[in-house]
Amino acid sequence: MGFQTDVVIADINDAQAIADSDSPASERSGFTFNGFDRVQLCTLLSLLKSGDSESHFDRYLDSIEIVRSSIDEWPVVSVVKPVEAADLALAASLEDQQFDRLAVSWSETEEFNGWADSDVRILLRELTDLADSAALQKKCLMIWQSP
């Protein structure tokens, strides 16, 4: 979990400003959850789409634009467009048992080796709740990372 990671709601044209920020979660609606990245996100999106962490993984990975700081190589921002944010938002309204099964399935993927199941569940709740807010606003989620 070596990267600092902020996940925020933003308009698509705000991606460069977020990449140039030092701490977007302190400036916008969002949260900090170190170590989370777009690969883990694409695994989750694939699980939501098909129940399989790999079947739609490449499609989701290709759909996420990467924006770098205009000053340096880091931070990096992954832009999750409104349609994918809406896909994530669906998980926010799952019944508790369904949500728990999704959290377990996601935590069992290789992307979460070394993570506590409880951390994955907390991340899933924060992420899907934020995605729900983004979907209501028809905005993007931005995943900001810096070493």
C-alpha angles and dihedrals in degrees: 000000000000101000125083105232130191122182115200142168115245146146114267092247090059094068096101092047089052091048089053092049125101095213116004095177089064090053102040142028106289147081142252120241112162119222098024115129144171093266090061089045092053090049089055093047090051091050090051093048099046112358088251123100095215110036096084098018097108093048091054093043090053092050095058114089119214120218122187130202112275089225104044143000091268142090102048124197125205111204114216105195122223094260092057091042087055090051089054092046091064089070091058090071098047118125113258095258093049091047091050091050090051091049091051093047091049093047090052093061117103090246088074100049107144095019122120114243089233091057091052091050092050090048091049092051094047093045097047093044090051090046089053090055091046092050092051088053093041089235137133132257114231122203108205117194134183130167 
